[in-house]
Amino acid sequence: MSAPCSVFLLTGFLGSGKTTVLRHLLETLPGETEREGPLRCGVLVNEFGKVSIDGPLLRKGRAQVPLWEINRGSIFCYCAKGDFLRTLLTDVRHSAPTLLLVEASGVADPTDLERDFARPILSPLYRLVRNICVVDASRFDETLELFPLVGKQILAAQLLLVNKCDLLSPNERERLGQRLRKLNPAAALRFTSFAAATPGCDLVSWDDLFPAADEAPHATGKRLPFRDEPKNGEENDNALPPLPSEEELEILLDRILQDPEGSLGPSEFFSQTVYWKSDESGDNDAAEPEGSVRSGKDLFEKEHSGSDAPDAEQKTPLPEGPGKLPLRFERLLRSLPADLVRGKGFLRDSAGRLLHYAQTGSTWSVKPYDGPLPPGLGARNCAVF
């Protein structure tokens, strides 16, 4: 049987920069192994919302890299673990990558990750090489205090990538490093900004992802596992163990999901997705299917209790010139609830140009976008909060 696929898990709280790090890794992917042919890499993206916003960003310019998406919950809790295991045992298995990058949802609790990959049905197929946690340096104190899963993500990691460290002074960076080393003294620590080498920050490389220097990719002489190529377009039955029948798979998944020691869903979070159309002036038409969205309170009123939320603080300039942000969406952003953690989506400005919207807490950005869109979006706009 061929070597199992090497799995690298990327965790980190909402808005920490996981997708940016993943894009950088794909751009610097080793091109050849010691065997003939390119290294076969696959990507699995998990988002808590029902629409994938990160998937299109990763697909841009990377049509040759297979990408699987699992939405509507965390792959490590009851809400999406079944979909995760099924995808690993079917679609990913048949594609047979030598290396799999998994971007977990920002609200994922990876506590029982190693136990899942050690199960007899997965261990012949996959080898978990490293759990990498992206830490938001600018919001670490706030998120660690409010959300216990941030500490769990840090404790489970073998590598901590401290992102956005360019926003910290040298003294602040040193203090943060000391806190992280105290929380997880066994993890390797790298300071970065957009995964690039900037003053005081490290360039994230593939060598960083491996536990030891002698396990690095071909750049240091180490060959990554390489599956035997199927002949005549058929799956190599000698390379992979037989897949359970559909009935056996359902029984197995039910058993795993009912495991009392398994992780449960993050009860302090919920996701809301809204679609809407733009009229000829670029302003927002009625949202679908809930009717007109006049403010953030309207969007969340069925889930939130209490009085009107304070206005969100705008820290990133909005578009100026011929193509501007639709007025109704701008008003929506300014009135979102104060406990909004993350927002992202795709929309069109008054000139009809595509924009990518991203928000972390009260800070948002809106930038021009020319890549692919989520399937089925068509001419509509979409935002996930």
C-alpha beads as a LAMMPS data file, in Angstrom:
LAMMPS data file: protein, C-alpha beads

385 atoms
384 bonds

1 atom types
1 bond types

-500.0 500.0 xlo xhi
-500.0 500.0 ylo yhi
-500.0 500.0 zlo zhi

Masses

1 110.0

Atoms # bond

1 1 1 0.000 0.000 0.000
2 1 1 1.296 3.481 -0.839
3 1 1 2.193 6.049 1.815
4 1 1 -0.745 7.902 3.412
5 1 1 -1.545 11.445 2.349
6 1 1 0.213 14.091 4.453
7 1 1 -2.367 16.364 6.137
8 1 1 -1.666 19.896 7.372
9 1 1 -4.443 21.479 9.417
10 1 1 -4.785 25.262 9.567
11 1 1 -6.797 26.569 12.520
12 1 1 -7.222 30.046 13.973
13 1 1 -10.025 32.273 15.154
14 1 1 -12.342 34.147 12.787
15 1 1 -10.459 36.839 10.884
16 1 1 -6.986 35.751 11.996
17 1 1 -5.695 35.379 8.424
18 1 1 -5.922 31.647 7.673
19 1 1 -6.944 32.139 4.042
20 1 1 -4.088 34.585 3.455
21 1 1 -1.576 32.090 4.874
22 1 1 -3.100 29.274 2.808
23 1 1 -2.904 31.316 -0.403
24 1 1 0.754 31.997 0.317
25 1 1 1.457 28.294 0.848
26 1 1 -0.234 27.407 -2.439
27 1 1 1.812 30.046 -4.253
28 1 1 5.057 28.593 -2.841
29 1 1 4.109 24.918 -3.147
30 1 1 7.113 22.683 -3.992
31 1 1 6.881 21.929 -7.698
32 1 1 8.570 18.539 -7.925
33 1 1 9.292 15.559 -5.715
34 1 1 12.134 13.103 -6.096
35 1 1 9.670 10.966 -8.046
36 1 1 8.594 11.991 -11.520
37 1 1 5.762 14.462 -11.805
38 1 1 4.488 17.363 -9.681
39 1 1 3.495 17.127 -6.061
40 1 1 -0.263 16.494 -5.970
41 1 1 -1.816 18.912 -3.498
42 1 1 -5.460 19.155 -2.487
43 1 1 -7.277 21.762 -0.375
44 1 1 -10.301 21.294 1.894
45 1 1 -11.984 24.473 3.132
46 1 1 -14.471 24.551 5.997
47 1 1 -16.686 27.578 6.723
48 1 1 -19.182 28.023 9.521
49 1 1 -21.650 29.896 7.280
50 1 1 -23.787 28.256 4.617
51 1 1 -21.978 29.974 1.697
52 1 1 -18.270 29.596 0.979
53 1 1 -16.556 32.972 0.612
54 1 1 -12.966 31.739 1.067
55 1 1 -13.273 28.986 -1.554
56 1 1 -13.475 31.365 -4.545
57 1 1 -10.513 33.369 -3.190
58 1 1 -8.430 30.180 -3.125
59 1 1 -9.615 29.010 -6.550
60 1 1 -8.451 32.178 -8.279
61 1 1 -5.572 31.215 -10.576
62 1 1 -5.346 27.682 -9.129
63 1 1 -7.643 25.599 -11.301
64 1 1 -5.169 22.703 -11.217
65 1 1 -5.465 22.289 -7.429
66 1 1 -8.545 20.250 -6.401
67 1 1 -10.573 22.020 -3.735
68 1 1 -13.394 20.643 -1.592
69 1 1 -15.719 22.821 0.491
70 1 1 -17.715 21.948 3.605
71 1 1 -20.014 24.672 4.917
72 1 1 -22.743 25.077 7.541
73 1 1 -20.682 24.281 10.621
74 1 1 -17.307 23.159 11.965
75 1 1 -15.836 19.902 10.644
76 1 1 -14.831 18.947 14.195
77 1 1 -18.271 19.241 15.790
78 1 1 -21.478 17.290 15.318
79 1 1 -22.844 19.763 12.753
80 1 1 -20.341 18.976 9.964
81 1 1 -18.042 16.163 11.100
82 1 1 -20.083 13.622 9.155
83 1 1 -19.619 15.622 5.948
84 1 1 -15.896 15.931 6.701
85 1 1 -15.354 12.194 7.171
86 1 1 -17.484 11.330 4.153
87 1 1 -15.491 13.751 1.972
88 1 1 -12.184 12.282 3.156
89 1 1 -13.380 8.740 2.444
90 1 1 -14.889 9.456 -0.979
91 1 1 -13.955 12.552 -3.012
92 1 1 -10.518 13.215 -1.505
93 1 1 -9.687 9.506 -1.433
94 1 1 -10.437 9.071 -5.138
95 1 1 -8.429 12.172 -6.052
96 1 1 -5.466 10.672 -4.122
97 1 1 -3.422 13.810 -3.300
98 1 1 0.004 13.381 -1.752
99 1 1 -0.602 16.414 0.448
100 1 1 -3.848 17.857 1.822
101 1 1 -4.199 21.357 3.278
102 1 1 -7.269 21.688 5.517
103 1 1 -8.481 25.170 6.462
104 1 1 -10.795 24.703 9.429
105 1 1 -13.582 27.058 10.360
106 1 1 -12.558 29.901 12.644
107 1 1 -14.806 28.428 15.343
108 1 1 -13.364 24.905 15.093
109 1 1 -12.379 23.053 18.262
110 1 1 -9.592 20.659 17.140
111 1 1 -9.272 18.943 20.537
112 1 1 -10.117 15.441 19.279
113 1 1 -8.515 15.855 15.855
114 1 1 -5.688 13.359 16.384
115 1 1 -8.169 10.785 17.663
116 1 1 -10.257 11.154 14.492
117 1 1 -7.290 10.663 12.171
118 1 1 -6.114 7.680 14.240
119 1 1 -9.353 5.788 13.579
120 1 1 -8.738 2.560 11.614
121 1 1 -10.800 3.769 8.675
122 1 1 -8.670 6.916 8.223
123 1 1 -5.175 6.012 9.453
124 1 1 -4.194 3.969 6.349
125 1 1 -5.193 6.897 4.129
126 1 1 -4.060 10.021 5.985
127 1 1 -1.177 11.062 8.225
128 1 1 -1.649 14.233 10.241
129 1 1 1.738 15.950 9.927
130 1 1 1.067 19.203 11.734
131 1 1 -1.611 21.337 13.320
132 1 1 -0.870 25.011 12.586
133 1 1 -2.751 27.751 14.450
134 1 1 -2.873 31.293 13.065
135 1 1 -3.029 33.800 15.924
136 1 1 -4.441 37.301 15.410
137 1 1 -1.838 39.459 17.164
138 1 1 -4.053 42.546 17.050
139 1 1 -7.029 40.895 18.815
140 1 1 -5.419 38.141 20.868
141 1 1 -6.286 39.472 24.353
142 1 1 -9.892 40.205 23.392
143 1 1 -10.629 36.868 21.702
144 1 1 -8.818 34.730 24.289
145 1 1 -10.883 36.309 27.076
146 1 1 -14.234 36.033 25.304
147 1 1 -13.967 32.713 23.460
148 1 1 -12.567 29.592 25.187
149 1 1 -12.023 27.811 21.867
150 1 1 -9.175 30.266 21.068
151 1 1 -7.181 28.722 23.910
152 1 1 -8.101 25.223 22.719
153 1 1 -6.840 25.997 19.206
154 1 1 -3.531 27.240 20.634
155 1 1 -3.104 24.245 22.944
156 1 1 -3.721 21.746 20.121
157 1 1 -1.190 23.310 17.719
158 1 1 2.401 22.291 17.022
159 1 1 3.116 25.572 15.217
160 1 1 1.798 29.035 16.128
161 1 1 1.839 31.610 13.329
162 1 1 1.398 35.005 14.980
163 1 1 -0.137 37.045 12.157
164 1 1 -0.558 40.843 11.863
165 1 1 2.488 41.311 14.094
166 1 1 3.369 44.447 12.116
167 1 1 0.600 46.139 14.139
168 1 1 2.519 45.560 17.377
169 1 1 5.524 47.355 18.814
170 1 1 8.650 45.234 19.514
171 1 1 7.790 45.224 23.238
172 1 1 4.184 44.165 22.591
173 1 1 5.400 41.419 20.286
174 1 1 7.785 40.112 22.941
175 1 1 5.069 40.107 25.600
176 1 1 2.680 38.258 23.286
177 1 1 5.361 35.692 22.506
178 1 1 5.906 35.090 26.204
179 1 1 2.176 34.556 26.772
180 1 1 1.933 32.098 23.895
181 1 1 4.992 30.168 25.053
182 1 1 3.405 29.921 28.489
183 1 1 0.124 28.634 27.030
184 1 1 1.825 26.118 24.744
185 1 1 5.558 25.755 25.472
186 1 1 5.916 22.816 23.069
187 1 1 4.751 24.692 19.965
188 1 1 7.120 26.354 17.520
189 1 1 6.523 30.103 17.205
190 1 1 6.745 32.299 14.100
191 1 1 5.855 35.990 13.807
192 1 1 4.493 37.071 10.453
193 1 1 2.398 39.572 8.556
194 1 1 0.443 38.337 5.526
195 1 1 2.848 35.327 5.643
196 1 1 5.523 37.602 4.127
197 1 1 8.928 38.786 5.295
198 1 1 8.561 42.335 6.628
199 1 1 10.684 44.165 9.231
200 1 1 10.481 42.177 12.453
201 1 1 8.365 39.436 10.835
202 1 1 9.179 36.016 9.386
203 1 1 8.442 34.660 5.940
204 1 1 6.273 31.564 6.299
205 1 1 7.831 28.700 4.337
206 1 1 7.072 25.026 3.841
207 1 1 10.093 24.178 5.976
208 1 1 8.259 25.777 8.929
209 1 1 5.364 23.362 8.523
210 1 1 7.360 20.209 9.138
211 1 1 8.186 19.031 12.673
212 1 1 11.914 18.706 11.981
213 1 1 14.377 19.920 9.383
214 1 1 14.942 16.433 7.998
215 1 1 11.220 16.165 7.204
216 1 1 11.080 19.280 5.039
217 1 1 10.024 19.141 1.374
218 1 1 12.370 18.602 -1.546
219 1 1 14.052 21.959 -0.932
220 1 1 16.006 20.288 1.871
221 1 1 16.245 16.917 0.193
222 1 1 13.291 15.162 1.799
223 1 1 10.756 13.515 -0.490
224 1 1 7.115 13.871 0.448
225 1 1 4.932 10.743 0.303
226 1 1 3.875 9.932 -3.253
227 1 1 0.964 7.688 -4.110
228 1 1 1.307 5.128 -6.861
229 1 1 -0.301 6.415 -10.050
230 1 1 -3.471 4.549 -11.089
231 1 1 -3.106 2.810 -14.428
232 1 1 -5.442 3.452 -17.378
233 1 1 -7.349 6.030 -15.359
234 1 1 -8.483 3.441 -12.816
235 1 1 -8.033 3.550 -9.072
236 1 1 -5.136 1.469 -7.803
237 1 1 -6.912 -1.011 -5.512
238 1 1 -3.586 -2.197 -4.125
239 1 1 -2.746 1.307 -2.929
240 1 1 -5.922 2.033 -0.945
241 1 1 -7.985 -0.051 1.479
242 1 1 -11.518 -0.904 0.328
243 1 1 -14.188 1.685 1.009
244 1 1 -17.062 0.630 3.283
245 1 1 -20.469 0.144 1.751
246 1 1 -22.958 2.997 2.077
247 1 1 -24.721 1.186 4.920
248 1 1 -21.442 0.490 6.734
249 1 1 -20.381 4.103 6.269
250 1 1 -23.622 5.420 7.764
251 1 1 -23.243 3.138 10.802
252 1 1 -19.645 4.232 11.278
253 1 1 -20.458 7.946 10.995
254 1 1 -23.355 7.602 13.460
255 1 1 -21.035 5.892 15.931
256 1 1 -18.431 8.645 15.618
257 1 1 -20.976 11.441 15.910
258 1 1 -22.500 9.877 19.022
259 1 1 -19.117 9.564 20.717
260 1 1 -19.640 11.237 24.148
261 1 1 -15.996 12.366 24.177
262 1 1 -16.261 14.127 20.820
263 1 1 -16.365 17.891 20.430
264 1 1 -19.701 19.677 20.379
265 1 1 -20.654 22.718 18.395
266 1 1 -19.706 26.258 19.461
267 1 1 -22.924 27.291 21.207
268 1 1 -21.917 30.962 21.519
269 1 1 -21.972 31.470 17.743
270 1 1 -24.554 31.530 15.009
271 1 1 -24.314 32.526 11.366
272 1 1 -26.631 34.622 9.234
273 1 1 -26.434 34.783 5.430
274 1 1 -28.218 37.385 3.332
275 1 1 -28.640 37.703 -0.460
276 1 1 -29.862 40.795 -2.221
277 1 1 -30.047 42.380 -5.647
278 1 1 -28.865 45.803 -6.789
279 1 1 -30.997 48.193 -8.790
280 1 1 -29.659 50.225 -11.710
281 1 1 -28.221 52.855 -9.371
282 1 1 -26.242 50.214 -7.495
283 1 1 -28.292 50.579 -4.317
284 1 1 -29.582 47.483 -2.589
285 1 1 -32.934 46.031 -3.540
286 1 1 -34.859 43.684 -1.255
287 1 1 -32.868 41.047 0.560
288 1 1 -33.852 37.422 0.032
289 1 1 -35.785 35.834 1.603
290 1 1 -36.340 37.994 4.690
291 1 1 -37.483 41.203 2.964
292 1 1 -35.847 44.618 3.153
293 1 1 -32.692 44.907 5.243
294 1 1 -32.696 48.406 6.733
295 1 1 -30.135 47.939 9.485
296 1 1 -27.981 45.431 11.285
297 1 1 -30.631 45.144 13.968
298 1 1 -33.159 44.068 11.318
299 1 1 -30.789 41.370 10.144
300 1 1 -30.209 39.900 13.587
301 1 1 -33.421 40.763 15.458
302 1 1 -34.680 37.169 15.443
303 1 1 -31.549 35.937 17.165
304 1 1 -30.496 38.846 19.373
305 1 1 -32.260 40.336 22.357
306 1 1 -31.813 43.728 23.954
307 1 1 -31.881 47.320 22.803
308 1 1 -30.391 48.837 19.665
309 1 1 -26.690 48.036 19.235
310 1 1 -24.220 50.928 19.074
311 1 1 -22.924 51.972 15.687
312 1 1 -19.899 50.056 14.412
313 1 1 -16.708 52.084 14.214
314 1 1 -15.460 52.515 10.653
315 1 1 -11.665 52.120 10.546
316 1 1 -11.134 51.311 6.851
317 1 1 -11.954 53.936 4.171
318 1 1 -14.883 53.039 1.957
319 1 1 -14.610 53.173 -1.851
320 1 1 -14.611 56.618 -3.430
321 1 1 -15.043 57.785 -6.990
322 1 1 -17.268 56.329 -9.765
323 1 1 -17.855 52.988 -8.048
324 1 1 -19.077 53.387 -4.470
325 1 1 -20.424 51.059 -1.866
326 1 1 -24.231 50.691 -2.133
327 1 1 -25.740 53.140 0.334
328 1 1 -28.068 50.670 2.004
329 1 1 -25.253 48.189 2.555
330 1 1 -23.089 50.966 3.987
331 1 1 -25.859 51.836 6.435
332 1 1 -26.138 48.156 7.288
333 1 1 -22.414 47.964 8.110
334 1 1 -22.615 51.049 10.307
335 1 1 -25.457 49.587 12.372
336 1 1 -24.383 45.969 12.818
337 1 1 -24.614 44.598 16.380
338 1 1 -21.641 45.296 18.616
339 1 1 -21.054 41.575 19.144
340 1 1 -20.497 40.858 15.454
341 1 1 -17.299 38.803 15.205
342 1 1 -16.886 38.297 11.443
343 1 1 -18.454 39.355 8.159
344 1 1 -17.505 38.648 4.538
345 1 1 -19.038 38.464 1.109
346 1 1 -19.204 39.616 -2.496
347 1 1 -21.189 42.582 -3.785
348 1 1 -21.386 45.021 -6.675
349 1 1 -20.816 48.763 -6.502
350 1 1 -22.846 51.455 -8.263
351 1 1 -20.754 50.962 -11.425
352 1 1 -21.488 47.226 -11.429
353 1 1 -17.959 46.228 -10.432
354 1 1 -17.423 43.301 -8.090
355 1 1 -16.179 43.981 -4.568
356 1 1 -14.899 41.642 -1.865
357 1 1 -16.131 42.630 1.597
358 1 1 -14.329 41.464 4.755
359 1 1 -14.989 42.511 8.346
360 1 1 -13.379 41.544 11.659
361 1 1 -15.138 43.046 14.648
362 1 1 -15.832 46.697 13.815
363 1 1 -13.063 46.964 11.197
364 1 1 -14.016 46.324 7.590
365 1 1 -12.489 46.574 4.134
366 1 1 -14.030 46.574 0.673
367 1 1 -11.707 45.915 -2.262
368 1 1 -12.135 45.356 -6.029
369 1 1 -12.427 41.687 -6.972
370 1 1 -12.068 39.923 -10.335
371 1 1 -12.056 36.240 -9.388
372 1 1 -14.629 33.432 -9.328
373 1 1 -17.812 33.592 -7.271
374 1 1 -19.694 31.050 -5.147
375 1 1 -21.792 28.672 -7.281
376 1 1 -25.330 29.880 -7.892
377 1 1 -24.716 33.480 -6.854
378 1 1 -25.405 34.858 -10.330
379 1 1 -26.133 38.596 -10.330
380 1 1 -26.977 38.654 -6.645
381 1 1 -24.909 40.051 -3.793
382 1 1 -24.111 37.929 -0.760
383 1 1 -22.815 38.562 2.764
384 1 1 -22.244 36.115 5.614
385 1 1 -22.201 37.432 9.193

Bonds

1 1 1 2
2 1 2 3
3 1 3 4
4 1 4 5
5 1 5 6
6 1 6 7
7 1 7 8
8 1 8 9
9 1 9 10
10 1 10 11
11 1 11 12
12 1 12 13
13 1 13 14
14 1 14 15
15 1 15 16
16 1 16 17
17 1 17 18
18 1 18 19
19 1 19 20
20 1 20 21
21 1 21 22
22 1 22 23
23 1 23 24
24 1 24 25
25 1 25 26
26 1 26 27
27 1 27 28
28 1 28 29
29 1 29 30
30 1 30 31
31 1 31 32
32 1 32 33
33 1 33 34
34 1 34 35
35 1 35 36
36 1 36 37
37 1 37 38
38 1 38 39
39 1 39 40
40 1 40 41
41 1 41 42
42 1 42 43
43 1 43 44
44 1 44 45
45 1 45 46
46 1 46 47
47 1 47 48
48 1 48 49
49 1 49 50
50 1 50 51
51 1 51 52
52 1 52 53
53 1 53 54
54 1 54 55
55 1 55 56
56 1 56 57
57 1 57 58
58 1 58 59
59 1 59 60
60 1 60 61
61 1 61 62
62 1 62 63
63 1 63 64
64 1 64 65
65 1 65 66
66 1 66 67
67 1 67 68
68 1 68 69
69 1 69 70
70 1 70 71
71 1 71 72
72 1 72 73
73 1 73 74
74 1 74 75
75 1 75 76
76 1 76 77
77 1 77 78
78 1 78 79
79 1 79 80
80 1 80 81
81 1 81 82
82 1 82 83
83 1 83 84
84 1 84 85
85 1 85 86
86 1 86 87
87 1 87 88
88 1 88 89
89 1 89 90
90 1 90 91
91 1 91 92
92 1 92 93
93 1 93 94
94 1 94 95
95 1 95 96
96 1 96 97
97 1 97 98
98 1 98 99
99 1 99 100
100 1 100 101
101 1 101 102
102 1 102 103
103 1 103 104
104 1 104 105
105 1 105 106
106 1 106 107
107 1 107 108
108 1 108 109
109 1 109 110
110 1 110 111
111 1 111 112
112 1 112 113
113 1 113 114
114 1 114 115
115 1 115 116
116 1 116 117
117 1 117 118
118 1 118 119
119 1 119 120
120 1 120 121
121 1 121 122
122 1 122 123
123 1 123 124
124 1 124 125
125 1 125 126
126 1 126 127
127 1 127 128
128 1 128 129
129 1 129 130
130 1 130 131
131 1 131 132
132 1 132 133
133 1 133 134
134 1 134 135
135 1 135 136
136 1 136 137
137 1 137 138
138 1 138 139
139 1 139 140
140 1 140 141
141 1 141 142
142 1 142 143
143 1 143 144
144 1 144 145
145 1 145 146
146 1 146 147
147 1 147 148
148 1 148 149
149 1 149 150
150 1 150 151
151 1 151 152
152 1 152 153
153 1 153 154
154 1 154 155
155 1 155 156
156 1 156 157
157 1 157 158
158 1 158 159
159 1 159 160
160 1 160 161
161 1 161 162
162 1 162 163
163 1 163 164
164 1 164 165
165 1 165 166
166 1 166 167
167 1 167 168
168 1 168 169
169 1 169 170
170 1 170 171
171 1 171 172
172 1 172 173
173 1 173 174
174 1 174 175
175 1 175 176
176 1 176 177
177 1 177 178
178 1 178 179
179 1 179 180
180 1 180 181
181 1 181 182
182 1 182 183
183 1 183 184
184 1 184 185
185 1 185 186
186 1 186 187
187 1 187 188
188 1 188 189
189 1 189 190
190 1 190 191
191 1 191 192
192 1 192 193
193 1 193 194
194 1 194 195
195 1 195 196
196 1 196 197
197 1 197 198
198 1 198 199
199 1 199 200
200 1 200 201
201 1 201 202
202 1 202 203
203 1 203 204
204 1 204 205
205 1 205 206
206 1 206 207
207 1 207 208
208 1 208 209
209 1 209 210
210 1 210 211
211 1 211 212
212 1 212 213
213 1 213 214
214 1 214 215
215 1 215 216
216 1 216 217
217 1 217 218
218 1 218 219
219 1 219 220
220 1 220 221
221 1 221 222
222 1 222 223
223 1 223 224
224 1 224 225
225 1 225 226
226 1 226 227
227 1 227 228
228 1 228 229
229 1 229 230
230 1 230 231
231 1 231 232
232 1 232 233
233 1 233 234
234 1 234 235
235 1 235 236
236 1 236 237
237 1 237 238
238 1 238 239
239 1 239 240
240 1 240 241
241 1 241 242
242 1 242 243
243 1 243 244
244 1 244 245
245 1 245 246
246 1 246 247
247 1 247 248
248 1 248 249
249 1 249 250
250 1 250 251
251 1 251 252
252 1 252 253
253 1 253 254
254 1 254 255
255 1 255 256
256 1 256 257
257 1 257 258
258 1 258 259
259 1 259 260
260 1 260 261
261 1 261 262
262 1 262 263
263 1 263 264
264 1 264 265
265 1 265 266
266 1 266 267
267 1 267 268
268 1 268 269
269 1 269 270
270 1 270 271
271 1 271 272
272 1 272 273
273 1 273 274
274 1 274 275
275 1 275 276
276 1 276 277
277 1 277 278
278 1 278 279
279 1 279 280
280 1 280 281
281 1 281 282
282 1 282 283
283 1 283 284
284 1 284 285
285 1 285 286
286 1 286 287
287 1 287 288
288 1 288 289
289 1 289 290
290 1 290 291
291 1 291 292
292 1 292 293
293 1 293 294
294 1 294 295
295 1 295 296
296 1 296 297
297 1 297 298
298 1 298 299
299 1 299 300
300 1 300 301
301 1 301 302
302 1 302 303
303 1 303 304
304 1 304 305
305 1 305 306
306 1 306 307
307 1 307 308
308 1 308 309
309 1 309 310
310 1 310 311
311 1 311 312
312 1 312 313
313 1 313 314
314 1 314 315
315 1 315 316
316 1 316 317
317 1 317 318
318 1 318 319
319 1 319 320
320 1 320 321
321 1 321 322
322 1 322 323
323 1 323 324
324 1 324 325
325 1 325 326
326 1 326 327
327 1 327 328
328 1 328 329
329 1 329 330
330 1 330 331
331 1 331 332
332 1 332 333
333 1 333 334
334 1 334 335
335 1 335 336
336 1 336 337
337 1 337 338
338 1 338 339
339 1 339 340
340 1 340 341
341 1 341 342
342 1 342 343
343 1 343 344
344 1 344 345
345 1 345 346
346 1 346 347
347 1 347 348
348 1 348 349
349 1 349 350
350 1 350 351
351 1 351 352
352 1 352 353
353 1 353 354
354 1 354 355
355 1 355 356
356 1 356 357
357 1 357 358
358 1 358 359
359 1 359 360
360 1 360 361
361 1 361 362
362 1 362 363
363 1 363 364
364 1 364 365
365 1 365 366
366 1 366 367
367 1 367 368
368 1 368 369
369 1 369 370
370 1 370 371
371 1 371 372
372 1 372 373
373 1 373 374
374 1 374 375
375 1 375 376
376 1 376 377
377 1 377 378
378 1 378 379
379 1 379 380
380 1 380 381
381 1 381 382
382 1 382 383
383 1 383 384
384 1 384 385
